[in-house]
């Protein structure tokens, strides 16, 4: 996976490649999907949600440009795989999942492996985690139509947010960096994510 799906397709951050090699992806997919865990594609995990293909997980992590001492917010825990990868790249991860069943599964998988620098919460991811803000990085693993203002407010100066934007079929990956003069936005190409569901849980 690392050589064929990642390095050959532009993933160059050695820390990201090491994290992708280290985290056992099969532990974060349903048992009946485990033989397909490392295929180059997304997999269904229940509640209408998916675990992203390995390349997109690595790409988004690389775009955060993490050094190891940061606190990162992830919106859309899903199976916990993305949070597990991030946990190898930064000091702490706070991850928010809307569905209790997925959050419980993610907590269990992370605990079984011994990744203890991840806090899994249940809630509306668009509201972030103001009690833990500001965040050096924010990774949104579902697509809103527009960037939730609350998440922008929780981004630390110099911090980066990676977020897919737009309706199904017309989504674009964005990197937003908080600068002294405002927010710098970069368009990074077409992607396909489940929609970000907002509102009371």
N, C-alpha and C positions, 0 to 999 in steps of 0.2 A: 504493500500500500504506500509506504513512505516514498520509495523510489519511483514507482510507476505512476501513482495518482497525484503525488504532491511535488516532489522535487522536479520532475520533468515538466510540470505544468506551472512552474514559477514560484513555488514556495521555497524561499531561500533562507529564512530565519532559522538558524540551527536550533535555537531554543524551542521554537514551535515544532520543528521536525522531531526533536527528542521527545517532547510532550505527546505528540501524536503516536510515536512508537511505544511510549510507556503506558498510556492509558488503555486498558482492555475494553475496547469498544463492544465486544460481545456481552459484557456484563450490563450494558445499558440498553439492550434491545429485548423484546419479548422472546421467550424460549423458542418459540416456533420460527423465529427469524434469525436465530444465532448463526446458522450456517451461511447466512447472507450478510452478516454484520459488516464485512469489509468490502462489500461490493461498491462500485462507483455510482452511488445513487442514494436517495432518501428512502427511509423505511417508516412504515406506519407504527405508532406506539400506543394507539388508543386515544379516545376522546377527540378524534378528528385531527390529531397532531402527528408530527413526524420528527424523526431524528435526521438532521441534515446530512448530506453526503460528506465524506471525510474532507474533500477539497474545500468546500465552503466553510467548514469549521476552522480549518487551518488558515484559509485566506482571511477570514474576519479576525482571527486571533493575531495574525501577522500585522494587519492594518492598525491594531491598537499600539504596536511598537512598545511592548512591555519590557521592563528591565528586571523586575522581580520584587520591587518594594512597594508596589501600588495596591490600592483597593479598587476593585472592579465591580460594577453592577451589571448583572445579566438579566434581561427581561425575556421571559419565556424559557423556563427551566427544562420543560419536556422531560426526557428520561434522565437528565443530569449529565449527559456526556459532555456537552459544551462547557459546563461549569467545571467538570473534572479536568478538562484540558486547560482551561484558564487557571485552575488552582495550581498547576505545575509552573505557571508563568508569572504569577504575582503573589503578593503576601496574603490577601484575603479576597474572597468572592462572596457577594451577596446576590442571590438569585431568586427571582420571583416567578411563581407559577400560579396560574388561575385555577387549575384543577387539582383538588386535594389528592385524588388518586395518583396522579403523576408526581406530585410533590412528595408523597409518602414513598413511592417507589424510588425516586431519586435520592432521598435521604438514606434509604436502606442500602442502595448500591454504593453510595459514597462512603457510608460507614463501614460496609463490608470490606472495602478496599483500603480503608484507613486514611481517606482524604478528609482531614479534620479542619481545614481552613475554608470551608464552604458553609454558609448559612442559607438554608432553603426556607423561603417564606411562601405563604399562600396569600394572594391578593391581586389587585389590579396593577399590572406591571407599568401601565402608563403613569401611575402616581409615584413610581420609584420607591426609594427608601430614604425619606428626608432625615430620619434620625441618624443615618449613617453617612450622609452626604458631607462634603463633596466627594465625588468619585474621580479617580484619575482616568478611568476608562468606563464607558458604558457600551454594552453590546446588546442590541435588540434583535432577538431571534424570531421575530414575527413582523409582519408588515403593516404599519399604520398608513393612513392616507396622507398624514402630515406629522411632523415631529411633535410629540407631546411637549408643550412648553415646560411642564414640570421637570421633565428629564433634562432639558437644556439648563435649567436653573441648578440642577444637581451636579453638573459637570464642573470639575475644578479648572482653574486657569491653566492653560496648556494641555488640558485633558482632551481625549478624543472619544467621539461617539461613532459607532458603526451601526447603520440602520438601513434596512430595505424600505423603500417608500413606494406607495402607489397601490392601485387595485390589482386583483389577481389578473395575471396575463400582461401587466404593464408596470412591473416593479423595477426599480433601479436602486442599486446599492450606493449609499452615500457615506462619506466620512466627514464629520463635522468636528472641527478643532476650535476650542475656545481661546481666542486671542484677546489681547488688551483692548483692541478696538472693536471687538465683536466676535462673530462666528464665521469661520472660513469653511466653505462647503466644497467638497470634491465629488464629482459624479464618477462612479467606478464601474458602470456596466449593468446589464440586465441580469436579474436573478428571479427565483421563484420561491416564495415563502407562504406559509399559511398566514391569514390575516391576524393582526393584533386585535384581540377582543378587549374593548374598554368598557368601563362602567362597574357598578357594584358587583361583587362576587357572591 
